[in-house]
Amino acid sequence: MDGRRAFRGWLFDLYPDAAGMVLWFLDEAGHPHVARTLYRPAFYVIGPRARLAHLGPALARAGIAADLEPTRRQELLSGAELPVVRVAVHRPLLLPRAVAVAGRLPGLTLFSCDIGLPQLYLYETRLFPLGRYEVEVADGRLRAIHPLDSPDDLEYAVPPLVTMHLRLSGDPVHPGHGRPGELEIAVPGEHVVVSGERPEDLLHSLNRMLQRYDPDLLLTEWGDAFLLPRLRRLSRALGIPLALNRDPHAAVRTRRARSYVTYGRTVHTAGAQMLAGRWHIDLQNSFLFSEAELGGLFEIARLARLPVQSLARTSVGTAISSMQVDRAVAQGVLVPWHKREPEAFKTAAELLTTDKGGLAYQPLVGVFEGVGELDFASMYPTMMARFNLSPETVNCACCGAAGRPVPEIGHRVCRRRQGLVPAVLEPLLARRAYYKRRRAETTGAARALYDQRQTALKWCLVCSFGYLGYRNARFGRIEAHEATTAFAREMLLRAKEVAEAQGFRLLHALVDAMWLQRPGAGPEAYAALAREIERATGLPIFVEGLYRWIAFLPARTHPGVGVPNRYLGVFTDGTTKVRGIEVRRSDVPALVVQTQEALLRVLVQARDLAELRRLVPRALAVLAEALVQLREGSVPASALALTATLSQAPEAYRSHHPVALAARALARSRVHLHPGEAVRYVVVDRRARIPEERVRPLALVGTDWSPDVEYYADLLLRAVETVLAPLGYDRARLRREVWAPLRRDRPATG
C-alpha cells in the first residue's frame, strides 16, 4: 500500500472510518484498489444568536471537535437566503452524536443532518458510484481524482465484475422457516456443494473459494435474513475468521430487520449484511434488482449517488428522494430534517374537490374487438415537469394570483422559478425515452441492458408522484399532489372529448389510459387521434396497440359491474395484456397461475370473437387436465402453497385464519416470525374439526400429507371463471360441466 500509483477505474465502494472515508476502486483490468481520504461532514443550524452561542460549548462538553462557520443557504419554500451556521464535525463517525447534541438545544432548527455519511460525501464532492475516474494514490491516501465520465452520460461503461453466488440447496422456501440445506457456491465455470458433518469444513471451504476468486459481488438467496448471519455466528463460535470483507480492518455493516405499517399494510424488511470493499446483494431483499437487474441498479446508483449495496436494499422512493437531496445540496438549498410543512386547512367541500385522485371510468363489461388503447407517456411525472409542480411552486408567495391556475381546485403554480421536483424529473424522462428508443433499435445483450435501465427509471418515475404527497417525504407537499391529480383529470377529459368528437366510442378510461372503439378504425386513425390529443393537452400520448379482442371483467360479487383495473386482451401482434387477475398476483398457488397461463395461451390464438368462442372447449380441457393432476395427487406441495403476510406476531392472533394457524405451527417449531413476514402454507383439510389440522406450513410438509382437493379445485375453477366469465362460464357452470364428471370418474385422494 506504500508508494505512489495512478490508474483509471471506477468508484466501486465507500464507507466512513474514524478520520474520513474509505474508497474502493476497480481498475480497467478489474483489480481492486483502496484509498483513504479526510472528510469532515457538515450539517446546518438556524436559531437566535444567543441560542447559537451555546452550540460550540455543548459540542465540546460532549467531546466532539467541530468547526462552526457562519454562512448562508437557501430555504426551499420561500426561496430566501437565510443566515445559518455550518457545523463541520472532525470525526465522521461522531456526526450522529453531534446532531443529537444540537437537537437537544432549545430554539435551534437543524438541516441536512440525517443523511447517510456515504451519500453526504458523494453529494458534497460530486463523486458518484460507478463513475469512471483517473485516480492517484500515495501511501494509501487519495491524492487526486479526476472524472472521466458524468452521471448525465447516456452511454457509459461499467467495471468487469467477478460474481459469486451463494445459496442453500432445496426448495426456495425461507431457510429460517425450518429447511436449511447444504451450501452451494457457484462462480462461472465452477459449482461446489459444501457438505460434511464438521461445520468448520464449511467455513474453510467458503474461505478457500473467496480467496481463489476474490469476487467483487456476492449474490445470495436469503443472505440478509439468514445465510450470512448464520455463517458469521458459526465463525464466531468456532473462532475461524470468515473473509467476507476485502477490507480486513472493517466490520460487516449491519442493519436490523424491522416491521412497520404503511398505507394500512404491515411490511417487514430483512436486515442488511453489507460488506467492505466487496458487494453483497440478497436476491430476496432487493426490489430494484428483481425488477431491473444489475443494469437498472447501476443506472440508479449513478443518478441518485447511492452506494450500490444501500440502493439494493432501499425503496425506489428513497432513490428518487436521494436525487432531490443531491440537487438541493448542489444548489445550496437546506435539506429539512423533519418534514415541517403541514397541510393547509380545508373545508369539507374543499376536500371533496381537491382529494379526488385520478380519473377512473367504470368499464363496460364484456368482450370487444377492434379496440385501440392510447396511453399518456409517464403521465404524472411528465405533468409534474411540464406544469412545474413542486412543493415550493404550488401556491408560491412570489406569484400569488398571477400564477398558472390549476384546473378545478383553485391552486396556483409559480411562473418565475423552476421547482426542485421538475428539475429532477426532466432528465429522467429524457433518459427513459432514449433507452426505450435504443431498446427498439438493438438486439441481444444491448437490448436487455437498455430495457433494464428504462425499467429502473420507470419505477423511479412512478414513485415520484407518490412521494410528492407522502407525509414523511423531505420534499413532499399535499397541495402539489392535489395539483397533479387535478391536471391529470383535466387532461384525460380533454382527451375523451377529442376522441368522441372524431367518432370514437369510449369503452374505458383509467387515470392515464383510454380504450376506444370505432368501426373500421385502423392504426393510422389511432395515430392521428394521438397526435390530435397531444396538441389538445400538451402531453405526449402514444398508441399502446390495437386489440384483436379485449375483455373487461366483472366484479365477483356484482357480475354486471365492471372493475376498472381488471381486464385481459390480445393485441394484433399476438402479445397479451392482463391486469388484476390471478397470473398477476403473488399470493395464489403456482398450480393456479400455471393453469390460467395455459388457458390464456389457448385463447390468445383467437383472431376475433367468433374464434374465441370456438376455442373455449380447448380452454376447458386445460382446466380438466389440472383438475386430474390435482385429484391424482401428482402436484407437488410447492405448487399448491399459498402465500400470506403476517399482520401481527403469531401469538397475537386469536382467530383460526389459515395464516394464523400456519404461523403458530412455525412458532411451535421454534421459528421466530415478525409482523410483515410472508408465510407459505398448504391447505390439508379446511373443514377439520381440530384447527391445527387444517393447514401446514410448506417448510414443515413431509411425505405424510395430502391436499384438500375440493379447496384447490375451487381455486382452479375461480381462476378459470375470471377468464371465461364474459363468455358465459361462471363457477357453477364450470363445476357442473367439468369438475363434477371428473369427480364421478374416480374418488378424490384428499
N, C-alpha and C positions, 0 to 999 in steps of 0.2 A: 504493500500500500504506500511505500515511500516513493519519492521521486515525482517527476512531472510527466504527465501523459495527456495527450489530446486525441480526441476521437469524435466521430459523428455517430449519433444514435438517438434513440427515443427515450423520453422520460417515462419510466415504467412504474415506479412505486415511490411513495414518500410517506414519512411519518415523523412525529416530533421526538426529540430526545431532550436531555437536560438543558443543553445550550442552544439548540436550534432545530434544524430539520435534517433528516437523513434522506438523501435522494439516490434512487437506483436507476441506472440507465441500461439499456440493451444496445450494443453497438450493431453495426451493419452485418456482422458475422453472427450475431445472436449471443455474444459473450456479455455477461453482466459486469457492471462497474458500479461502485458505491462512492458517494461523496457526501461530506457533511458541510453545512453552512450555518452561520449565525443567523438567528431570526428573533426579533422582538415583536410579538403580536400585540396589536393595539385595539382598544375599544374607546368609545367616546362618552362623555358625561356632560350634561347640561344642568345648571342649577344656579341659585343665587351665589354671589361671590363669597358671602360669609359661610355658606354651606360647603362650597368647593374647597375652602381653606382647610377643612377637616380631612379631606381625602388623602393627601400625602402622608400626614402623620398616622392615619388609620392603617394605611398600607405598610408603613414602616414598622408599626407595632406588630403587625402580622408576619413580619419577616419577609416582605415582598418588595424587592427592588424594582422600581419603575420610574420612567421619565414622564413628567406631566408637562404638556405643551399646549398653551392656548392657540386655537386655530379657528377656522370657520368651515362649516359644512352646510349643505342644502337640506332643508326639510321637504319631504316629498309632496305632501298635500298642498301646502301653501306656495311652494317654490322659493321661499325666502331663505337667505343665507343666515345662519344662526351662529353666535359665538359658542364654541364648545371647548372642552379640554380633552386632548388626546392622551390616553394613558397607555404607554408602551411598556409592557412587562418584560424584564430582562430574561427570565427563565420561562420558556413557553409552557411547561407543564404546570406552572403556577397561575396561568391565566384564569381558570375557573375559580380558584380561591380569591384572586383579586376582584373578579366580578362579584363574588359573594360579599366581600368586604364593602365594596362600593354600593351594592344593592341594599345593604342594611343601613346606610346613612340616610337620614330623612331629608326630603326636599330635593333629591337628585334623580335625574332620569337618565337611563343608560341606553346606548345604541351600539349596534354591531358587536354585541358582547356574547352571543351564544352560538357563534359559527364554529364549526369544527376546525381545528388547527390546520390540517392539510388543505382544506378548502380556503381558509382565510389566507394562507400563504400563497396559494395559486391566484386568488383574486388580486392580492396586492402586488405580486411580482409579475403578473400577466403570463406566467408559465401555464401550461395545460397538459394533462395526461396524454400520453402517446404523441405529444408534439415531438418533432424531429429537430435536434439541436446540434450545434458544434460546441463541444464541451472541453474545458481544460481543467484538469485536477492536479493539485500538487500536495504531496504529503497527506493525502486523504481529504483535503479541503477543496471545495469548489472555488476555483479562481476566476473562471469566465464561462459564460453560457450565451450563445447567440442563436436566435431562432432561424430555422431553415424552412419552416412552413408556418401556416396560420390556421387557427380553428375555423376561419371563414373559407378555407380551401374546400372545394367540392371534390377534387380528386387528390388523394393522398395515399401514401404507403404506410403500412403498419409493420412492426418488427416481426421477424420469424420467431415463432413460439414452439417450444418443446412442451407437449401436453401429456400429462399422466392421468389416467382415470382410476379412481378408487371406488369400489362398491362392495356390498355384501351379496353373496350369491343367493339365489332363490327368487320367490315372487316379489314384485315391487310393493311390498307391504312395509309400513314403518317398522324398522327393526327393533325399535324400542317397545313395540307392542307385543313382543314375545317370540320373534322368529329371526334372530341374528344368524346369518350363515357364515360361510368362510370368506375371507378377504380376497377379493380379486383385484389385481394390479395390472393395468394394461397401458402400454406405450406402443407407438407404431412399430410393428414387427415382433412384438413380444407380449404374451398374455400369461400371467402367473396366478395360480390359485394357491394361496398360502394355507396349508393345512398342517396339522400336527397337534399333539397333546400339550406341548410346552408353550405357554404364552410368550416366553422370551424369544422363541423362534420366530414368532410373528413380528416382533419389533425388529429383530436383526434382519429379517428378510426385507421389510419395508425400508430400513435404513440403507441396505445394500442397493436397492432399486433407486432410491433418492440420490445416492452418491454416484451411481453409474450413469444416470441420465440427467441429473441436475435439472429437473423440469422447471419451466417458467410458470406453468399453470397446473394446479391440481383441480381436476373436475371430479366431484364426488356426488354420490346419491346419499342423502341424509347426513352429509358431513357436518353440518352445523348442529343439528339436533341430536345426533347420536354418534356417528363414526369417529370424528376427531376428538370429541370429549372422552369417548371410551378409550381410544388409543393413548391419550395423554394421561388419563388416570392409571392405565396399565403401566405406562412409562414411569410415573412417579412411584407406583407401588413396587416395581421391580428394580428401580434405580438405574434404568437403562435410558440414557438421553435419546430423544427422538428428533431427528434432523429435519423437522418440518420447515423451519425458517432457513433462509440463506444467511441472514444476519445472526451469527451465533450469540451476540450480546443482547438481542432483542427478545422480548417475550411475545408469545402469540397474543394478539389483541382480541379480546372477547367482548361480547355484549350479551346481556341476559335476555332470555326469552321473556315475552310479555303478552298479556291478553288485555284487550280493550274493546269498547263498544263504539261503533261508528255507524251513523245512519240506521240505528236500530239493529245492527248486526254485530255479533260477537266475533272478534278476529283474534287469532293467535299468530304471532310471528316468532319463528325459532330464533335462538340466539345466534351469535356470529362467532366464527373462528377465522380471524384474518391473519395472514402470515406477513412476515417482514422480508422484503426482497424477493418474494415469490407470491403469486396469487393463489387464492383458494376460492372457488365458486361452487356452491352447492346447487345442483340442478333442481332440487326440490325446494329451494328457498330463494329463487330469483325469477320474478315475473318477467323482467325485461329480457333475460336470457331465453326464457321459454318462448317468448313471442318473437324475438328478433335475433337471437343467437349472438355470436361474438361481433359480427359486423355491426349490428344495431347497438350493442353495448359500447363498442369503441366510438361510434358516432356521437352518442350522447355524452360519454365521458369527456371527449374533446370539447364539446359545446358547453357543457354545464360545469366544467372544471371540477369534476368529482372523481376521486380515485376509483379505479375500476372495481376493486373489491367492495368499496362502500356503495357504489352505484348498483352493483349486482343485488344488493340486499335491501335497497330502499325502494320507495314507491316512485312511479313516474311523476307524480305530483311534486315530490321533493326535487326531482331533476329540473322541472320547469321553474320551481321556486329558486333553485340554485342559479339558473340562468338570469333570473330577475335580480337576485342579490349581486351577482357578478357585475351586471351592468350598473347597478346602483353604486357599488364600490368604485367602479371605474369613473363614474360621473361625479363622485364626491357627495352622493346622497346618503343620508343617515338611514341605516337599516334598523327598524324598530325591534326592540327586544320582545315585547309582547304586543299583539295587535291592540291598538288603542282607539281606533275609530269606531264608535258604536253605530248601530243602525239608527237612522233618523226616525223620529216618531211618525207614525202613520195612523190615520183613522181606519176604521173597518172598511169603509168604502174605498179608501186609497189602497188598502191591502188587496181587495178584490180586483182592483185594476192592475196593480203592479206585479202581483205574485201569481201570474198565470202560467209561467213556464212556456215551453214550446207549444206550437200548434199541432194538434193531432185530430184527424178526422176518423170517424168510425167507418171502417171499410164495408163495402158491400160483400156479403158472404156468398161464396160460390166459386166456380172455376170459370175463367175468362181466357179467351185467346185474342191475339192481335193487340196486346197491351205493350206500351212503352213505359220505361222508368227514367225519369230525369232526377238527378241528384245535384244539389249545390256542392261545390268542392270545398271541403273543410269549412262549412258554413259559419259556425260560431267563431272560430279563431280568425277567419277571413273578415268577418264583420268587426271584430274587436280591433283588427289592424286598420281596416278601411274607414271605419267611423270613429277611430281614436278613443276607444272605450277602455278606460283605465281608472283606478281608484282616484287619482288626482285630477282627472279631466272631466268626470261626471259631476255636474253642479259645482264647477270650479268658481273660485272667488273672483278671478280676473275677468271673465266674460259676462257672467250674470245672464240677463235676458238676451244678450247678443249671441249666446252660444247656440250651437246647432240643436234644434228641437228633436227630442226622442219621440217617436210616434206613440200616441195614446196616453202615455203616463206622465208627461209634463216635465221630465228631466231635461237638462241642457248639457251639451258636450262642448268642451273647450275648443276654440278655434286657433289659439295662439301658440300652444306648445304641444309637441308630441308626447303622449303618455309613455310611461315605462313599459307597460304590458304590450302595447302595439310595437314598440321599438324592438322587443324581444321576438314577437311573433312574425314580423315581416320577413326576416331572413329564414326562419324555419319553414314558412310557407313556400318561399322560393326554392329552398333546398329540396323539399319534398317533391315539388313539381319537377325539378331537374332529375332527381333519382327515378321518379316514375317514368319520365321520358327515356332515360338511359336503360331502364329495365326493359322497355318495349323494343329498344334498338339492339339489345345484346342477347347472348345465349350462355348456357352453361354456368360456370363459376361466377363470371362477371354479373350475369343476370341475378343470380342468387344473392350476391353481395349488395347490389343496388336495392333489391327487394328487402333485405334485412335493414338497410339504412332507412328506407322510406317507411317501413313498418314501425321502427322505433320512433321516428318523427311523428307518425300518425298518432301514437299513444300520447306523446307529449302534447300535441295539439288538442287532442280530446280532453286531456286533463286540465289544460289551460283555462277552459271555461269553468269547470268545476271549482278550480282554485280561486277564480275571480270572486266567488261568493262564499268560499269556505270560511267558516267562523274563525279558524286559527291561522289562516294564511297571512304571511307577513304583508303582502300587498293585495289583500282581498278587501272588497267593499260591496255590500249587498246592492247598493244603488247601481254600481257598474254591471253587476249580474242582471239586475232587472232591465237595464237599458239594452243589454244584449238580447234578451229574450223578446223584448218589445220590437226591436228591429227585425228579429227572426220572424215573428208573426206577421209583420207588415210585408216583408219580402215574399213570404210564402203566399199571402193573399194576393199580392201583385202578380205573382207567377200564375196563380189559379185563374185570375181574371184574363191574363193574356192567353192562356191555353183555351179557356172557354170561348173567348172571342174568335178563336180560329177553328171552332167546331169540335174541340176535343172534349170528351166526357171524363170527368174526374171520378175514378173509382176509389182512390185512397190518397191521402196525404199525411205525412208523418214528419214533422219538425223540419227536415231539410230535403225531403224526397217526395215525388209525386208519381202516381201510377195513372196513366191516361190511355184512353181508347178512342180511336176514330176510324171508321170503316175505310179500308184502302190505304191508310197512312203507312208509309214505309220509312226507311232510315233517313231519307232526305227530308221528309216532312218533320220528323222529330228533331233533326239537326237544325232546321230552320227555326223551329219553335224555341230551341235552346238559345239560339242567337238573339231572338226577339226578347226572351225573358232576361237575358243578360243585359240588353240595352235598357230594359224597364227597371231593373233592380240595381245595376252596377256591380253585381256579384257574378263570379264565374259559375256556370252550371254546365253539366255535361250529360250526355245520353248514356246512362248506365247500360242500357241494352233493350232489345225488343224480345218479348217472350213468345215462345210457341204457345205456352199456356201458363197461367198463374192461378193459384188457389188461395183465397183469403179465408182463413179458418175461423170457425165459430167458437164462442166460449163454451166450455164443457157444461156449465150449468144452465146456459141460455143459448140453445142451438141456433136461434135466429139472430143473435147479436155477434157482430164481428169484433175481433180483438186487434187493436192497432198493430202490434208488433208480433203477429203470428201468421206467417204465410210461407208458401213454398212455390217455386216456379222453375221453369226451364227456359233459358234464353235460346235464341235461334241458332247459336253456335254449339248448343248441347250442354253448356255449363249450367249448374244449378245455383239457386239462391234460396236458402231456408233460414227462417228466424222463428224462435220461440217454440221449437219442437224438441223432441227427445234427443235427437242427434246433436243438438247444440248445448245439452246440459251435461254437467259433470257428476250429478248425483244419482243417475239411473244405472242399472247394471249393464255391463258390456254386451250381454246377450240381447238386450232390448235395443241398444244402439246399433249393433251389427245387423239385427233383423230389419230395423227401419231403414238403414243404409242400403241393404239388399233390395228392399221394397222400392226405394227411390231409384235404384239402378235399373229396375224394370220399367218404371213409369217414365223415366226421362227419355226413353226411346220414342215416346208418342210425339207425333208432329202436330197433332190437333186434338180437339176434344173427342172426336169420334174414335180415333185410335187409342186415346187414353182409356176410354171405357172398354175397348176390346182387350186391353192389357190387364184388366182387373183380375181375371182368373189366374193369370201367371203371378200376379202380386199375392193373391190368396194362397197360392202354392208355396210361396216363400214363408208365409205365416205358418202354414201346416208343417213345413219341414222343421221350423224352430220348435214348434209345439211337440213334435215327435221326439226330437232330441231331448227336450225337457222331460217328457214323461218316461223316456227310456233311461234317464239318469246319466247321460253321456256328456252333460255340460259341466265343466269344472267349476269349483266354488268361486274362483276368481272372476269368472264371467257372470256370476249371479250376485256378486257383492254390491250392496248399496252403500253410498257414502253420505254421511250426515255430519254436521258440525255441532259440537257441544256448545250450548248457550251458558252452561254453568259447570261447576265441578261435579263429578259423578255422584258424590254423596249428597249433593244438594237437590237432586231430582226426587220428587215424591210420586211421580206418575210411573206407569209401566209402558211408556212410549218406547218403541224399539231402540232408539239411540240411547235412551237411559239404561235399558236392560243391557245393551252391548257394553256401555261404558262401565257399568257396575261389574260386569263379568271380567273385564280387563283389570279393573281395580282390585278385584279379588285375586287376580294372578300377579299382583304387585306391579302393575303397570301404572305409572304416575301420569295422569292426564290433566290438561289445562283447558279452561274455557276457550273456545275458539278453535280447538284442535279438531281435525277430521277423524272420524271413526268409520271403519268399513266393517260391514257385518252381512250375514246371510240370514234369511228367514227360514226357520226349520219347521215350525208349526205355529202359525199366527193365532190359532184358537186354543192352544194348550192351556189347560186349567192352571198349571204352575207357570207363572210369568217367565221365570228364568229359562224355561224350555222352549220359548217362542223364537228366540234369535240366538245366534252365536257369532262372536267376533271372528272375522276372517283369519286373523292371526292365530286363533285357537281352534280352527277347524282341522280335524284329523280325518281318519278314514271311517269313523263310526257315525255317519250322519247322512241324511237325505233331505233335499229341499222340500218346501211346501209347494207342491206342483201347482195347485189351484191359485195360489198367490201369484206366482211368477207367470202363469198363463194369463191371469188378468192384466198384469203389466204389459205383456205382449199384445193382448187384444186392445188395450188402451192406446199403445203406440201406433198400431195399425189403424185404429179408429181416427187418430189425429190426421193421418194422411188421406184416408178414404171416406171420411165423413161427408165432404162435399159431393161425393159420388153416390151417397145413399147408404153407406155401410157404417152403422153405429155399432157399439159394443154388443148390444143384444143380438143383432143380426150376425155378427161375426161369431159370437158364441154358439148361436144356433146352427149356422151353416158350416163352420169349420171345426170348432173345438168339440162340440157335442158328438159328432160322428167319430172323432178320434178317441174320445173317452169310452165310447161303446166298444171300440175295437179291442181295447186292452186295458186292464186296470192300471191306474197310475201307481207310481212307485213311492209316492210320499203324500 
